[in-house]
């Protein structure tokens, strides 16, 4: 768990939140925190995707292979001498 919070500390935090916010407001606050975390994760993955070298839509196997250059020899002098 993040911040080294054990089960007893987590239980204590949840009891304090229940006492402070009350049973009616606690689900609303929990939903708002969950929505905020989802949006933050989505934004961070979008930033990581935009900074990545390879676009996510293009896989290495779908990239078109580049043909090697043809081995061209230019022995023009020899061809003219023999003809």
N, C-alpha and C positions, 0 to 999 in steps of 0.2 A: 504494500500500500504506500502511496506517496506520503512524504513527511514523517515516516515511521510512526504512524498512528496505529495503535493496537486496538483490539476489539473493545476493551474497557473504555479507552479514551473516545472512541467513536460512539459508543453507547451514551457516554456522558454528554457529548456534543449534541446528539439527537434529542436527549431528554431536555437539555437547556433550550434548544430550538423550539421544542414543543411547548415548554413553559413560557417562553418569551412571545412566540408568534400565536400560539393557540392552535387548537385542532382544525379550525375553519380556514385559517390563512396558510397553514403549513403546506398543503398540496399545491396551492397557487405558487408559492415561493419555490418549491421543488421543481415545478414545471418550468418556471422562468429560468431557473439555474440550468436545467437540462437543455432548454432551447438555446441558451447563450453558449453552452459548451459545444453543442452541435454546430452552431454557426462559426464558432472559433476554429473548430477542427476542420470544417469545410474550407474556411478562408486560408488556413495554414497549408492544407493540401493543394489548394489552387496556386498558392505562391510557390510551393515546391515544384509543382508541375510546370509552371511558367519558367522556372529557373533551371529545369533539367535540360540536359544536352539533347537527348532524344525525345521527340514528341511522343506522348502516350498513345496516339492513334496509329503510330507506325512501329511495327515490330521488326526485329532484325531479320526474321525469316521472310517477311513480306517485301523487304527492300530488293530492288532489282539489282542483280549482279552486274558488275562492270566487266566487259570483255577485255582481256589483256591486249595491248597494242600488238599489231602484226609485226613479225620479224621481217623487216624489209632490208635487203642488202642492196647496196648501190654499187655494183661492180660494172659500171657503164663503160669504163675504159677497156675492160677485157672483152665485152660483147662487141664493141666496135672494131677491136683489133682482129677478131676472128672472122668478121663478116666481110 
